[in-house]
Amino acid sequence: RLWSPSYNIFMVGCATLMFAALYAVCDAAPVTGLLPAGVKSACNATSTGLAPLRWLGTNAILFFVLSDSCGGLNWILSSITWGTPLCRNNIVGWFRFTVLWSWFGLGHGCQFDPDT
């Protein structure tokens, strides 16, 4: 049984510990003056590195609505372009071709279609 009571309690404990650790690093540590300077600067650097995740979390409903609104999010992100061809030199194309195809190797055997 995948969803046994012991598994649920274990996963709730893991999620609570992760939440407590991220709260301590991102929110509580930079505000309190009880930390040494080195630890405080490390907490500030970690908080800065996790800022995109914080931004996505605070705008989660916006991304949910845009993802279900007939490609609205894709259209907004594709409108940020540079160079030519425009279909490949935008954020969506960069993510598709660089991250998914090159870094993770998910595009082996796929042909580039400029109309997508």
C-alpha positions as CSV (number, residue, x, y, z in Angstrom):
1,R,0.0,0.0,0.0
2,L,1.5,3.2,-1.2
3,W,-0.6,5.6,0.9
4,S,-0.4,3.8,4.2
5,P,-0.7,5.8,7.4
6,S,2.9,5.3,8.3
7,Y,4.0,6.6,4.9
8,N,1.7,9.7,5.2
9,I,3.1,10.5,8.6
10,F,6.7,10.0,7.4
11,M,6.1,12.3,4.4
12,V,4.4,15.0,6.5
13,G,7.4,14.9,8.8
14,C,9.9,15.3,5.9
15,A,7.9,18.2,4.4
16,T,7.7,19.9,7.8
17,L,11.4,19.6,8.3
18,M,12.1,20.9,4.8
19,F,9.7,23.8,5.3
20,A,11.3,24.6,8.7
21,A,14.8,24.6,7.1
22,L,13.8,26.8,4.2
23,Y,12.0,29.2,6.6
24,A,15.1,29.4,8.9
25,V,17.4,30.1,5.9
26,C,15.2,32.4,3.9
27,D,13.1,34.3,6.3
28,A,14.1,34.0,10.0
29,A,17.9,34.1,9.8
30,P,18.5,37.3,7.9
31,V,16.1,39.3,10.2
32,T,17.5,38.2,13.5
33,G,20.7,39.7,14.8
34,L,21.8,36.6,16.6
35,L,23.8,35.0,13.9
36,P,27.5,35.5,13.2
37,A,28.5,37.6,10.2
38,G,29.6,34.6,8.1
39,V,26.4,32.7,8.7
40,K,24.3,35.7,8.0
41,S,26.0,36.4,4.7
42,A,25.5,32.7,3.7
43,C,21.8,33.0,4.6
44,N,21.5,36.2,2.5
45,A,23.2,34.5,-0.5
46,T,21.0,31.4,-0.2
47,S,17.9,33.6,0.1
48,T,19.0,35.5,-3.0
49,G,19.5,32.2,-4.9
50,L,16.0,31.0,-3.9
51,A,14.3,34.3,-4.8
52,P,12.9,32.9,-8.2
53,L,11.2,30.1,-6.3
54,R,9.8,32.6,-3.8
55,W,8.5,34.7,-6.8
56,L,6.9,31.7,-8.4
57,G,5.3,30.7,-5.2
58,T,3.8,34.0,-4.6
59,N,2.4,34.2,-8.1
60,A,1.3,30.6,-8.3
61,I,-2.4,31.4,-9.1
62,L,-1.3,33.7,-11.9
63,F,0.8,31.0,-13.5
64,F,-2.0,28.4,-13.1
65,V,-4.5,30.7,-14.8
66,L,-2.1,31.7,-17.6
67,S,-1.2,28.0,-18.2
68,D,-4.8,27.1,-18.8
69,S,-5.8,30.2,-20.9
70,C,-5.1,28.9,-24.4
71,G,-1.4,29.3,-24.3
72,G,-1.3,32.7,-22.7
73,L,1.8,32.1,-20.7
74,N,3.5,30.6,-23.7
75,W,2.6,33.7,-25.8
76,I,3.9,36.1,-23.1
77,L,7.2,34.2,-22.7
78,S,7.6,33.8,-26.5
79,S,7.2,37.5,-27.0
80,I,10.6,38.1,-25.3
81,T,12.9,37.5,-28.2
82,W,16.4,38.3,-29.4
83,G,18.1,37.9,-32.8
84,T,16.8,35.7,-35.5
85,P,15.0,33.3,-36.0
86,L,12.5,34.6,-33.5
87,C,10.8,31.2,-33.1
88,R,14.1,29.8,-31.6
89,N,15.6,32.9,-29.9
90,N,13.1,33.4,-27.1
91,I,12.7,32.1,-23.5
92,V,10.5,29.1,-24.5
93,G,12.8,28.1,-27.4
94,W,15.9,28.5,-25.2
95,F,14.3,26.3,-22.5
96,R,13.2,23.7,-25.0
97,F,16.4,23.5,-27.1
98,T,19.0,24.1,-24.4
99,V,17.6,22.8,-21.2
100,L,15.4,19.9,-22.3
101,W,17.1,18.8,-25.5
102,S,20.8,19.5,-24.8
103,W,21.2,19.3,-21.0
104,F,18.7,16.5,-20.3
105,G,19.0,14.8,-23.7
106,L,15.2,14.7,-24.3
107,G,15.4,15.8,-28.0
108,H,17.3,12.9,-29.5
109,G,15.7,12.0,-32.8
110,C,13.5,15.1,-32.9
111,Q,13.6,17.4,-35.9
112,F,13.5,21.2,-35.5
113,D,10.2,22.6,-36.7
114,P,10.3,26.4,-37.1
115,D,6.5,26.6,-37.0
116,T,6.3,25.5,-33.3
